[in-house]
Every structure is written in C-alpha cells, then in structure tokens.
Amino acid sequence: MGRSRGGLTTKIHALVDAEGRPIHLLLTAGQAGGAPAGRELLARLAPGGILLADKAYDTDAIRAETAERGGFANVPPRSIRKRTFAFSPWLYRQRNLVERFFNRIKQMRGLAAATTGAQTTSSQPSSSPQSASGSMRYESAA
C-alpha cells in the first residue's frame, strides 16, 4: 500500500480474458504508475492476443513487447504522444469486460477488506484455457 496526498491507497491491476474472467491480479502502491505493472501483466497475455488497455499503459515498451509476442496493442495514445499508432475505437469498446470485472469485485466488500493488507501479487487462473485477448486496467481504491 502506498501513501498519497489523500491517504493510503492501492491500485489493482487486472488482466482478464475475453469473457471478463480474471487471469492475473496485481496490487501496487497508489502513487505507482500503470506501465511497470502492465509489463508484468503482459507476460501472462496469450501469444498472438489483442491487448486492450487504457492510456496509463501507453508506452513504447508495452507496445514493443506486445508486438514481439505476435499481438496487437489497442491502447489509446496519451496526449503527449508525437507519433500516432493504429487504434480501433470499435475494438476498444470490448474493454468494458474489465470494467464489469471491477464492478463485480467492488460489490464484494469482504474481498476489498482482505486485499487491503496484501502486498504481494495474487494469481487467479481462469477455469478454461486462456483466450487470445486480454485487457488491463488499474483501479485506485481508498
């Protein structure tokens, strides 16, 4: 857990499959950026997959690593980007699956209380084989 101006916070980074089931969860300090955690989650993305992530994960390293794995990074560019990248708004709408996942875990108050003391990564394999796509998002929780 990290300390920010507002107090103690934790970010939850999640990699989910194409059906919104968690593949891997990662907790980081509230002041930590999204990109370093994104690279760790990217190692669990299926080869040839499509990465749908928000602007916090828009780095050259994440895009290059996704391309090396034979995948496509559909990440909206940050406003400071000088180059443009291929981006599909239609495909990006599928990222709502990870948003739904976070809404489901927010309803589980016991899970939220249990994770406040955890400082290590936690892996949650899905019940079926990984699909070819993944989505990342970070959530800041007080």
N, C-alpha and C positions, 0 to 999 in steps of 0.2 A: 504494500500500500504506500502511496506517496502523499506528501503534503503539498497542497496548493493554497492559493490565497483564500479559498473558501473552506479549507479544512482537509481532512483526509479523503482521498478519492481513489478509485481503482477503475482502470479501463479493462473491459472484457473484449478480447479479440476472438472472433469465431470464424471457423471455416466450416461451411455447411455444404451438403451435396445438392444435387439438382432438385431434390424433393424437400429441402429445408431441414434435413436431419443433421445434427452436429457430427463433424468428423474430428475436429480438434478445437479445444478452447485454450486460451492463454490469458492470464491476468498480468497486467503491468501497472506500474505506478501512474497516477493521474497526469503527471507532467511529462511522461514519456511520449514520444512521437509514435505514430502508427506504422511508419515504414520499417523500422527494425523488427517489430513483431510480425509484420507482414511477410518479411523474408523467411522467418521461421515457419510460419504457416504455409508458405508457398512450397516448402519441401514436402508437404503432405498432399499437394494437389496432384491429381492423376495426370500422367503424361498425356499430352495432346488435349488437355482440358481448356476450358474458357474461364478466365478469371474475371469476375465481376466484383469490383471494389470501388469504394468511394474515393474522393480526392486526397484523403490522407495517405493513401498508398500509391500516389502518383510519383514514382521515382524512376530514374533510368535503370537502376539496379533491378528493381522488381520487373520492369518491362523486359529487360535483357534476360533475366533468369527464366521468365515465363516462355520467352521465345526459344531458349536453349532446350527447354523441356518439350518443345513442339506445340506449345499452347498459344493462346491469344489473350492479351491483357486488354479488356474493355473497361478502361478506367477513365473517367472524365479528367481532362487536363486541369491542373491548377492554374490560377490566373497569372502566375509569374512565368509560365512556360512561354518560350520564344518559338519553339518548334511545335508543329501540330502532329497529332497521331491519329490513326484510324480509330473512330469511336462511333458506336451504334447506339443511339438513344433507344431504339426499339429493343435491342438485346439487353440494355441496361435495366429496363423495366422488370426483367426477371429477378433482379436483385431484391425484390420485395419478399422473397422467401426468407432471406436472412433477417429482414426486418420483422417478419412474422415470428421467427425463432426467438428474437429478443423480446418481443411482446409476450410470448408464452412463458419464458423464464422469469419475466418481471412479475407474472402472476403467482409464481411460486416463492412466497416470502421465506420459507424455510431454506430454500436454495440460496437466496440472497444473504441470509444470516450466516449460513455455513461457509460461504465463499469470502466473507469479509476478513477472516483470519488466514486464509490460504495465500501463500506467496509463491507457490510453485505452479508449473504448468500441469494441466489435467487433460488427459486424452479420453475421448468418448468415441469409440468406434461405432459406426452405424451398423444396423442389423443386416444390411445387404451390402454387396460389393460397391466400392466407390463408383460413382458415375463420372462422366468425363468433364464435369464442370464443378466449379466451386465459387464461393462468394465470401468476401471478407468484409467485416465492419467492426468498428470499435464503438463501445458504449461507455460513457462516463457515468459512473454510479456514485452517489454520495455515501 
